[in-house]
């Protein structure tokens, strides 16, 4: 790699167009500033949002694009004013790598809601340099947007926690849903959904997985420890479960009417939207009004919540269920992700893929 002053020429895997197909791409990292940290990428999780972005499903995709926002790496260099990290530390970077630091969300410590946030890829820094993600051998990240990976967490296990994990943890904490004894519904059993089951169980909740078929029943109950499994097309079972849940974490990243699920909520129950969807959802207002129910959403979590979530995982023994692959497999991983053929998160062994060789 080159020097700090001139930037570093590295290799990543990038999409060149809306086909979403990734291939090797050589580019130069931005120059590092006094509060920047250079990390050697060790592992990077594969999120459904990566699929959306590389295929331009949400519009606004810019190419070439190196995706990846569940990044675990080793600190290999620090700027002169970096105080939080040292050489050799294992750190994590997530969905955003910058914010304005001046708006109300930034001052409140919820920088993920800053209107001027900088995404970890498919965006630009203040100097106009494009951001590129963790499907690359190295990244430069401002120290404010890194967390320390606890030594008790394996780095490959930690990667999905930086998006899927904190995406579930943050709303449970914010909406006061961390006390034991609550009854939870987890809608969808993918990368985020499986973390929803694990966090809800770790908080002492009774967990019902809601899915469109019986296919994942054994996984949900026998492997993840869910207490119940509900097939949304089973009218009798859905009717029997009415008014039984304190909250539903909706992780489905595709269009689905909400009318089927709102009756499951108790009085004052909350349906929390976490899936990124490019079509309007729908519901009948009496279904919300007559139970004083709430449809709300949440976006990842703050850096403080991310660090807190990692410590919670160590304390409660929460891990992600992953399949580790090399970078050469990433296009097949994307194809499998499209057809929901993964338990439950792909993680790319970036360092083991020898990208700069």
C-alpha positions as CSV (number, residue, x, y, z in Angstrom):
1,X,0.0,0.0,0.0
2,X,1.1,3.6,-0.6
3,X,1.8,6.3,2.0
4,X,-0.7,8.3,4.0
5,X,0.1,11.5,2.1
6,X,-0.6,10.0,-1.3
7,X,-3.4,7.6,-0.4
8,X,-3.3,3.8,-0.8
9,X,-3.9,1.9,-4.0
10,X,-5.9,-1.2,-3.0
11,X,-8.1,-3.8,-4.6
12,X,-11.8,-4.4,-3.9
13,X,-14.6,-6.1,-5.6
14,X,-17.0,-3.7,-7.3
15,X,-20.2,-3.6,-9.3
16,X,-19.9,-1.7,-12.6
17,X,-23.6,-1.5,-13.4
18,X,-27.1,-2.5,-12.3
19,X,-26.4,-6.2,-13.1
20,X,-24.9,-6.2,-9.6
21,X,-22.1,-8.5,-10.7
22,X,-18.9,-7.9,-8.7
23,X,-15.3,-8.2,-10.1
24,X,-11.9,-7.0,-9.0
25,X,-11.4,-3.2,-9.0
26,X,-8.3,-1.3,-8.2
27,X,-8.8,2.2,-6.6
28,X,-7.1,4.7,-4.3
29,X,-8.3,5.3,-0.8
30,X,-8.8,8.9,0.3
31,X,-6.0,10.7,2.0
32,X,-6.0,10.2,5.8
33,X,-6.6,13.0,8.2
34,X,-5.5,13.5,11.8
35,X,-8.6,11.7,13.2
36,X,-8.6,8.9,10.6
37,X,-7.8,5.2,11.2
38,X,-6.5,2.9,8.5
39,X,-7.8,-0.6,8.9
40,X,-6.9,-3.8,7.2
41,X,-10.2,-5.5,6.4
42,X,-10.5,-8.9,7.9
43,X,-14.2,-9.8,7.4
44,X,-17.2,-8.2,5.9
45,X,-20.8,-9.3,6.2
46,X,-23.2,-9.5,3.2
47,X,-26.4,-7.5,3.8
48,X,-29.6,-7.5,1.7
49,X,-29.0,-3.8,1.3
50,X,-25.8,-4.5,-0.6
51,X,-27.9,-6.4,-3.1
52,X,-30.4,-3.5,-3.4
53,X,-27.6,-1.0,-3.9
54,X,-25.5,-3.0,-6.4
55,X,-28.6,-3.6,-8.5
56,X,-29.9,0.0,-8.2
57,X,-33.2,-1.3,-6.7
58,X,-33.5,1.9,-4.7
59,X,-32.3,4.3,-7.4
60,X,-29.2,6.6,-7.1
61,X,-26.5,3.9,-7.3
62,X,-23.2,5.1,-8.5
63,X,-20.6,2.9,-10.2
64,X,-18.1,1.4,-9.8
65,X,-19.4,0.5,-6.3
66,X,-17.5,-1.5,-3.7
67,X,-20.3,-2.6,-1.3
68,X,-20.0,-3.9,2.3
69,X,-20.9,-2.2,5.5
70,X,-20.4,-4.8,8.2
71,X,-16.7,-4.4,8.4
72,X,-14.3,-5.9,10.9
73,X,-10.7,-5.0,10.6
74,X,-7.3,-4.5,12.3
75,X,-5.9,-1.0,12.9
76,X,-2.7,-0.6,10.9
77,X,-2.3,3.1,11.1
78,X,-3.7,6.0,13.1
79,X,-3.8,9.8,12.5
80,X,-2.0,12.2,14.8
81,X,-5.1,13.1,16.8
82,X,-6.6,9.6,17.1
83,X,-7.1,8.8,20.8
84,X,-9.6,5.9,20.9
85,X,-7.6,3.3,19.0
86,X,-4.1,1.9,18.7
87,X,-2.2,-0.2,16.2
88,X,-3.4,-3.9,16.4
89,X,-6.8,-3.1,17.7
90,X,-9.7,-5.1,16.2
91,X,-12.4,-2.6,15.2
92,X,-15.7,-2.5,13.4
93,X,-17.2,0.0,10.9
94,X,-20.9,0.0,9.9
95,X,-23.4,1.7,7.6
96,X,-22.2,5.3,8.0
97,X,-18.8,6.9,8.1
98,X,-19.6,10.6,8.5
99,X,-22.1,13.1,9.7
100,X,-22.4,16.9,10.1
101,X,-21.9,16.9,13.9
102,X,-24.0,20.0,14.2
103,X,-27.7,19.0,13.8
104,X,-30.1,17.9,16.5
105,X,-29.6,14.2,15.9
106,X,-25.8,14.5,15.9
107,X,-25.9,16.5,19.1
108,X,-28.3,13.9,20.7
109,X,-25.9,11.1,19.8
110,X,-28.1,9.5,17.2
111,X,-26.0,10.5,14.2
112,X,-27.6,7.8,12.0
113,X,-30.5,10.2,11.6
114,X,-28.3,13.1,10.4
115,X,-29.6,14.4,7.1
116,X,-26.0,14.9,6.0
117,X,-24.7,11.5,7.0
118,X,-22.1,9.9,4.8
119,X,-22.8,6.3,3.8
120,X,-19.9,3.8,3.9
121,X,-20.2,3.3,0.2
122,X,-22.2,4.7,-2.8
123,X,-21.6,8.2,-1.4
124,X,-19.0,10.9,-1.3
125,X,-16.8,12.5,1.5
126,X,-16.8,16.2,2.1
127,X,-13.8,16.5,-0.3
128,X,-15.8,14.8,-3.1
129,X,-13.9,11.5,-3.0
130,X,-16.3,8.5,-3.4
131,X,-16.8,6.2,-0.5
132,X,-16.1,2.5,-1.0
133,X,-17.1,-0.3,1.4
134,X,-15.6,-3.3,3.1
135,X,-15.4,-5.7,0.1
136,X,-11.8,-4.4,-0.2
137,X,-8.5,-5.0,1.5
138,X,-8.5,-1.7,3.5
139,X,-10.6,1.3,4.5
140,X,-9.9,4.7,6.0
141,X,-12.5,5.6,8.7
142,X,-12.9,8.5,11.0
143,X,-12.4,7.3,14.6
144,X,-15.9,8.5,15.6
145,X,-17.4,5.8,13.3
146,X,-15.5,2.9,14.6
147,X,-16.3,0.6,17.5
148,X,-14.0,-1.7,19.4
149,X,-14.7,-5.4,18.9
150,X,-14.5,-7.2,22.3
151,X,-11.8,-9.9,22.4
152,X,-14.4,-12.4,23.4
153,X,-16.2,-12.1,20.0
154,X,-14.7,-13.8,17.0
155,X,-14.2,-11.2,14.3
156,X,-16.2,-13.1,11.7
157,X,-19.1,-13.4,14.2
158,X,-18.9,-9.7,15.0
159,X,-19.3,-8.6,11.4
160,X,-23.1,-9.1,11.0
161,X,-23.7,-7.5,14.4
162,X,-22.6,-4.1,13.0
163,X,-25.7,-3.9,10.9
164,X,-28.2,-6.8,11.4
165,X,-27.4,-6.9,15.2
166,X,-27.7,-3.2,16.0
167,X,-30.7,-2.8,13.7
168,X,-32.7,-5.0,16.0
169,X,-31.1,-3.9,19.3
170,X,-31.6,-0.2,18.8
171,X,-35.4,-0.1,18.5
172,X,-35.8,-2.6,21.4
173,X,-33.9,-0.3,23.6
174,X,-35.4,3.0,22.3
175,X,-39.0,1.8,22.6
176,X,-38.5,0.3,26.1
177,X,-38.8,-3.3,25.0
178,X,-35.9,-4.7,26.9
179,X,-37.7,-5.9,30.1
180,X,-38.2,-9.6,30.5
181,X,-41.6,-11.3,30.0
182,X,-42.7,-9.4,26.9
183,X,-44.2,-11.3,24.0
184,X,-42.4,-10.7,20.7
185,X,-43.1,-11.4,17.1
186,X,-40.3,-11.7,14.6
187,X,-41.6,-11.3,11.0
188,X,-39.2,-12.8,8.5
189,X,-36.3,-15.1,9.4
190,X,-33.3,-13.8,7.4
191,X,-30.1,-12.1,8.5
192,X,-31.9,-9.4,10.6
193,X,-34.7,-11.7,11.7
194,X,-32.5,-14.4,13.1
195,X,-30.8,-11.7,15.2
196,X,-34.2,-10.5,16.3
197,X,-34.9,-14.0,17.7
198,X,-31.6,-14.1,19.5
199,X,-31.8,-10.7,21.0
200,X,-35.4,-11.1,22.1
201,X,-34.6,-14.5,23.7
202,X,-31.6,-13.0,25.4
203,X,-33.9,-10.3,26.9
204,X,-36.2,-12.9,28.3
205,X,-39.0,-12.5,25.8
206,X,-41.5,-15.2,24.5
207,X,-40.7,-15.2,20.8
208,X,-43.0,-16.1,17.9
209,X,-41.5,-16.3,14.5
210,X,-43.9,-15.3,11.7
211,X,-43.2,-16.7,8.3
212,X,-45.0,-17.2,5.0
213,X,-44.5,-21.0,5.0
214,X,-43.6,-24.0,7.2
215,X,-40.1,-24.2,5.7
216,X,-38.2,-22.6,8.5
217,X,-40.1,-24.0,11.4
218,X,-37.4,-26.4,12.6
219,X,-34.7,-23.7,12.2
220,X,-36.7,-21.2,14.2
221,X,-37.8,-23.5,17.0
222,X,-35.1,-26.2,17.3
223,X,-32.0,-24.2,16.3
224,X,-32.8,-20.6,17.3
225,X,-35.0,-21.3,20.3
226,X,-38.2,-19.5,19.2
227,X,-41.1,-20.4,21.4
228,X,-43.7,-20.5,18.7
229,X,-44.0,-20.5,14.9
230,X,-46.8,-18.9,13.0
231,X,-47.5,-19.3,9.3
232,X,-49.1,-16.1,8.0
233,X,-51.3,-17.9,5.4
234,X,-52.9,-20.1,8.1
235,X,-56.0,-18.1,8.8
236,X,-57.1,-20.1,11.8
237,X,-53.7,-19.9,13.5
238,X,-53.4,-16.2,12.8
239,X,-56.9,-15.6,14.3
240,X,-56.0,-17.7,17.4
241,X,-52.9,-15.5,17.9
242,X,-54.8,-12.2,17.7
243,X,-54.0,-9.7,20.5
244,X,-51.1,-11.8,21.8
245,X,-47.9,-9.8,21.0
246,X,-46.4,-6.7,22.6
247,X,-44.4,-5.9,19.5
248,X,-43.5,-7.2,16.1
249,X,-40.1,-6.7,14.5
250,X,-40.8,-6.6,10.8
251,X,-37.6,-7.6,8.9
252,X,-39.1,-8.4,5.5
253,X,-37.3,-6.5,2.7
254,X,-40.1,-6.9,0.2
255,X,-43.6,-5.6,-0.3
256,X,-46.2,-7.2,2.1
257,X,-49.6,-5.8,3.3
258,X,-49.6,-5.0,7.0
259,X,-53.3,-5.8,7.6
260,X,-52.5,-9.5,8.2
261,X,-50.1,-8.7,11.0
262,X,-51.6,-5.7,12.9
263,X,-54.3,-7.9,14.6
264,X,-51.6,-9.9,16.3
265,X,-50.7,-6.9,18.4
266,X,-52.1,-6.2,21.9
267,X,-53.4,-2.8,22.9
268,X,-50.5,-0.3,22.5
269,X,-48.5,-2.9,20.6
270,X,-45.8,-1.7,18.2
271,X,-45.0,-2.9,14.7
272,X,-41.4,-1.9,14.0
273,X,-40.4,-1.7,10.3
274,X,-36.7,-2.7,9.6
275,X,-36.8,-4.0,6.1
276,X,-35.8,-1.6,3.2
277,X,-38.6,-1.7,0.7
278,X,-39.0,0.3,-2.5
279,X,-42.8,0.1,-2.7
280,X,-45.5,1.7,-0.5
281,X,-46.9,-0.6,2.2
282,X,-50.6,-0.6,3.1
283,X,-53.0,-1.0,6.0
284,X,-56.5,0.0,7.1
285,X,-56.5,2.8,9.7
286,X,-59.1,1.2,12.0
287,X,-56.6,-1.6,12.6
288,X,-54.3,0.9,14.2
289,X,-56.9,3.2,15.8
290,X,-58.9,0.6,17.6
291,X,-55.9,-0.8,19.4
292,X,-53.9,2.4,19.8
293,X,-51.3,0.5,17.9
294,X,-48.1,2.0,16.5
295,X,-46.4,1.5,13.2
296,X,-42.9,2.8,13.4
297,X,-39.5,2.3,12.0
298,X,-35.9,2.4,13.1
299,X,-32.6,2.8,11.2
300,X,-29.5,0.8,12.3
301,X,-28.3,2.4,15.6
302,X,-25.9,5.0,17.0
303,X,-22.2,4.3,17.5
304,X,-22.8,4.3,21.2
305,X,-25.6,1.7,20.8
306,X,-23.4,-0.4,18.6
307,X,-20.7,-0.6,21.2
308,X,-23.3,-1.3,23.9
309,X,-24.8,-4.0,21.7
310,X,-21.5,-5.7,21.3
311,X,-20.9,-5.8,25.0
312,X,-24.5,-7.1,25.5
313,X,-23.6,-10.0,23.1
314,X,-20.6,-10.9,25.1
315,X,-22.5,-10.7,28.4
316,X,-25.5,-12.8,27.1
317,X,-23.6,-15.1,24.8
318,X,-25.4,-13.8,21.6
319,X,-23.7,-14.7,18.3
320,X,-24.7,-14.5,14.7
321,X,-25.2,-17.6,12.6
322,X,-23.0,-17.3,9.6
323,X,-21.6,-18.9,6.5
324,X,-18.0,-17.7,5.8
325,X,-17.0,-17.5,2.1
326,X,-14.1,-16.2,0.1
327,X,-14.5,-13.1,-2.2
328,X,-14.4,-15.3,-5.3
329,X,-17.8,-16.7,-4.1
330,X,-19.5,-13.4,-3.5
331,X,-21.5,-13.3,-6.7
332,X,-22.9,-16.7,-5.9
333,X,-23.6,-15.5,-2.4
334,X,-25.6,-12.6,-3.8
335,X,-27.6,-15.1,-5.9
336,X,-28.3,-17.3,-3.0
337,X,-29.2,-14.3,-0.9
338,X,-31.8,-13.3,-3.5
339,X,-33.5,-16.7,-3.1
340,X,-33.1,-16.7,0.7
341,X,-30.7,-19.6,0.6
342,X,-28.4,-18.8,3.6
343,X,-28.3,-19.5,7.3
344,X,-28.4,-16.6,8.1
345,X,-25.7,-14.2,7.0
346,X,-22.8,-14.6,4.6
347,X,-19.5,-13.2,5.8
348,X,-16.7,-12.7,3.4
349,X,-13.2,-13.6,4.6
350,X,-11.6,-10.6,3.0
351,X,-8.1,-11.0,4.5
352,X,-8.1,-14.7,3.5
353,X,-9.0,-13.8,-0.1
354,X,-5.6,-12.1,-0.8
355,X,-7.1,-9.3,-2.7
356,X,-3.9,-7.3,-3.2
357,X,-1.8,-10.3,-4.1
